[in-house]
Amino acid sequence: MFEWKNIFRGLAMGISDIIPGVSGGTIALVLGIYHRLIAAINNLFSRHWKKQLGFFIPLGIGIGAAIFSLSSVLDWLLGNYPQPTFFLFMGLILGTIPLLLREADYKRAFSGSHYVIAAIAAVLVILSGLFQGEESAVMESLSASDYLLFFFSGWIASTAMILPGISGSFILLLLGVYGTVIHAVSSLQFSVLLAVGGGIVVGLAIMSKLLHYLLRRHTAGTYAVMTGLLIGSLFVIFPGLGAGFVQFFVSLFTFAVGLVIAAILGKVERR
């Protein structure tokens, strides 16, 4: 049976996946489907793949619709109102952290070493933000080596897409192919899309198995890493404070909206 409400979940995940600094895995956590997503991806590459289609087809429709139709809206918001938009994302991420800690039962499961692990993960994400540059230029006159780069970029980015706190688009930005990939999406340049998409499929097949294993065998440590990644991502996407009281208070408002949305979604999805 198709889970059609996954279309709306997919829309939210698709929007986040095209924004450098915001992780689709983070949104999956906010929506309360992260564990289901990892398990479903893992089973999608097994003999039980048909059972996962009811989950993935609506989710894929939502993700695809967001990427191909809403990217222009987000581009406009980030171009005209970057500070309030990023403060909204920060509210969503910060609102997710208590939900994640509650799910991990951190008061009983976490020891001192887990807090150290979380701190290390946060620092690594913050340090990665130091290398974030401007949106990369569109590559032209593509060669075979460029398509190989697109494939491995998709592979690495897919790992980030399902890890809360790390953005797949951010990885593409670091690798210098973000501008080319976004242009390929808007212009339907299928050769580039197929190369990146192939890398994403391979990366998801491998990383989902590793995450599924870690969540089963090293639950507390995995949650500690996820918590650190989320905390670190707050610093990475922080846009600074622009001049003007109006923009400051609008940003505070959108930040509060993000917190409220995360809290509401967390309660709704866990009923």
C-alpha positions, 0 to 999 in steps of 0.5 A: 500500500502506498504511503501517500503522505510521504509526498509531503515528507519528500517535498520537505526533504527535496527542498533541504537537499538543494540547499548547501548547509541543510541536510535531508537527513535532518528533515527526516529526523524532524519528520520522525522517519529517519530509522524507517528511511535507513531501513527501507533504503537498506532493504531496497537493495535486497530481495525484499525491494518490492515491499519498499516501493509503497514507501519510496514511490510517494517519497520520491515523487515529493523529492523530485517535485521539490527539486524540479519545481521549488528550487526557483522559489528557494533560490528567490528566498535565499537571494532576497531574504537569506538571513530570515530563511537560514534562521528558519532552517536553524530553528528547525535544526535546533528543534530537532536536537531535543527530539533526537536526544529523547529518542536516544534516551540520552540520560541513561544511554550516554556516558562521558565518552558519548558527549566527547564523540558529539563534541568531536563531530560538531567540531568537524562539521564546523571546520568543514564550514571553513572551506565553504566557498561561493557557488561554483561556476557551471562547467562547460565542454565536459570530458569523460573525467568530468563525468567520472567526477560527477559520479563520485561527487554523487556518491559522496553527496549521497552519504551526506544526504542521509546523515543529519547535519551534513548537506549533500549540496554542501559536499557538491559545493566543496567539490566544485560541481554544485553550480553545474549540477543545479544548472543540469537540473534546471536545464534537464541536462540528462548526461550530467543527471545520470552520472550524478544519479548513478553515484547517488544510487551506489552511495545510498546502497553502501551507506545505508547498510553501514548506518543500519548496522551502526544504529543496531549495534552502536546505537548510543554512539551513532546518536551521539555523532548525529547530535554533534553533526546537528549542533555543528551544522547550526554554526555552518549555516549561521548567516550572521546578523545583517543591519537593521532592526526589521530584518533582525526581528523578522529573523527571530520570528522565522527562527521561532517558527522553525522551532515550533514546526519542529516541535509540532512535526515531532509530536504529530509523527510520533502519535 
